Amino acid sequence: MKGIYSMERQADVVVIGGGITGTAILSELARYNLRCVLVEKEPDIAAGTTKANSAILHAGFDAPTGSFKAKMNVKGNALYHELEKELNLDIKWTGSFVVAFDDDGVETLKELKTRGEANGVPGLEIWDGAKVREKEPNLSKDIKAALWAPTAGICWPFGAAQAFAENAVINGAEVLRDCEVTGITVKDGRVEAVETSEGPIKAKYVVNAAGVYADKISAMAGDNSFTVKPRKGEYVLFDKTAQKSMVSGIVFPVPTKTSKGILVCATTHGNVFIGPNAQELDDKEDLSVTSAGMDEIFAGARKLCPEIPGGAAITEFAGLRAASSTGDFVLGKSKVEGLLQAAGIQSPGLTSAPAIAQYIAEIIVGETGAEKRGDYKKGRPEEPVFRELDDEAKAALIKKDSHYGRIICRCETITEGEIVDAINRPCGARTVDGVKRRTRAGMGRCQGGFCGPRVIEILSRELGISVPEVRKDGVKSYMYYEKEGAAE
Ligand SMILES: Cc1cc2nc3c(=O)[nH]c(=O)nc-3n(C[C@H](O)[C@H](O)[C@H](O)COP(=O)(O)OP(=O)(O)OC[C@H]3O[C@@H](n4cnc5c(N)ncnc54)[C@H](O)[C@@H]3O)c2cc1C
């Protein structure tokens, strides 16, 4: 046996993929007496589509009534309202607008409202342009009407995946990162083991939550019943100064056939972004941003919000929608016994994750008769956020641990204490971007220009690895090289 394990590993359930879908499933399964392992090929969780999307907890009026997308969206949105407190999630329930500029657009709004009501979305209303601008004064004067969905919100997707993973780990589940699935052994029509870069793991159930690679994982077990094609969406992110001339919530145009359109949206951290566009691709790794894409996004967003300050843009990024050949989520049992699909999870997958997790867990619990854990722990360990404390609480924290007295990221006021905590938490940070996503160190205007080298030093010290072994984000994303003979 090669790799990190000295003994053959066995699990009741192996979840493949550490995005929002896989981590939510792991957290739901961790409520039961089941040995669960999540395997993720990258050095950290939420390294795929979960790290690059619009971060909207959709109300649920877009998807066709009766589809998995519609059912999971509406239930998932309601579950986030329940989980927010329990898992200390970063969510702002802003509500959302879909805006129309002409009579055809207004007809579409009415259709969306009717569909939303059939899907079970509460509180949908059509507002006239003047009322919309009372709430979002920077929107175009040409907006005629909008569909208002009060149950929509914005979240921090990485934080949600992190919360699910932490809750699962404190309840005995394992998260194995840098662990790529390379094959699935099937015997007499039933899954037997998952082959990984770190050795095999025997499994009674395998849950496929591998994002854009879910068709490849399914094919490893002999189920070729669907394909997943990436559909890229590009974004531009603006710094916090932009919000005063943009929006405080979520503003969509009327949707197109392939996407919800280029929107203007706030983030939970006070920034604003515009995007995404929609490009069909074959390459499951193409996260490039293009100047043509940027032009398309700016043009689309300026129709909604004319005064977008281009100079306040701080970064661009792209995400890949996992568009399945079925047009819907591929959920539940496959033709291979023990293989459960959570595949083709494109938008509204982030919103749907808690509902998908319950759906998958119900199948496994139903078949195994697994009982709820008597020692189940709700929630997750507290995360101190220094900048949000009053002076007294700051002083007390510094007295308890002097690391909180040293600011590492000046743009976002992040202390060494928070970085040390992020590394040493359950399923803690292993990379510079892992620290950034957990603490915001490096997310400010300078984008890590000043604090990056200090974060590297802290990672090296806390993980007991050399500086050249510290990675930025991906499997081979080393940033420093040791000079030959440097040690002499
Ligand atoms: C442009 C865009 C905008 C979106 N906006 C929204 C939105 O506003 N609201 C919403 O609800 N949804 C939105 N979505 C959809 C949402 O982001 C996804 O549905 C969700 O993130 C999918 O999560 P996942 O866990 O299924 O996949 P991923 O996050 O991609 O996770 C899959 C994981 O599997 C791992 N993996 C793959 N192959 C292997 C292997 N062989 N071995 C081990 N691990 C493997 C990957 O590394 C990855 O971490 C958007 C998506 C895009 C692209």
The ligand as an ORCA input file, in Angstrom:
! r2SCAN-3c Opt
* xyz 0 1
  C     -20.555     31.261    -13.035
  C     -21.310     30.520    -11.978
  C     -22.254     31.170    -11.179
  C     -22.977     30.469    -10.226
  N     -23.802     31.139     -9.367
  C     -24.500     30.447     -8.432
  C     -25.323     31.139     -7.515
  O     -25.329     32.360     -7.452
  N     -26.079     30.406     -6.662
  C     -26.082     29.050     -6.670
  O     -26.838     28.449     -5.919
  N     -25.243     28.368     -7.492
  C     -24.450     29.043     -8.355
  N     -23.594     28.390     -9.178
  C     -23.498     26.943     -9.078
  C     -22.660     26.521     -7.887
  O     -21.482     27.284     -7.791
  C     -22.320     25.046     -8.065
  O     -23.521     24.345     -8.282
  C     -21.631     24.462     -6.861
  O     -20.532     25.233     -6.453
  C     -21.180     23.059     -7.216
  O     -20.541     22.523     -6.110
  P     -19.966     21.052     -6.181
  O     -19.493     20.729     -4.830
  O     -21.000     20.159     -6.785
  O     -18.783     21.130     -7.237
  P     -17.311     21.723     -7.027
  O     -17.312     22.903     -6.162
  O     -16.723     21.872     -8.386
  O     -16.581     20.565     -6.241
  C     -16.203     19.370     -6.843
  C     -14.902     18.944     -6.208
  O     -14.543     17.654     -6.678
  C     -13.144     17.586     -6.739
  N     -12.757     16.484     -7.612
  C     -12.945     16.370     -8.942
  N     -12.411     15.236     -9.410
  C     -11.875     14.594     -8.339
  C     -11.164     13.386     -8.175
  N     -10.868     12.590     -9.218
  N     -10.741     13.033     -6.946
  C     -10.998     13.828     -5.868
  N     -11.659     15.011     -5.975
  C     -12.097     15.386     -7.189
  C     -12.764     18.951     -7.285
  O     -11.417     19.282     -7.036
  C     -13.741     19.856     -6.567
  O     -13.217     20.434     -5.396
  C     -22.795     29.072    -10.102
  C     -21.827     28.436    -10.872
  C     -21.062     29.164    -11.772
  C     -19.971     28.499    -12.512
*
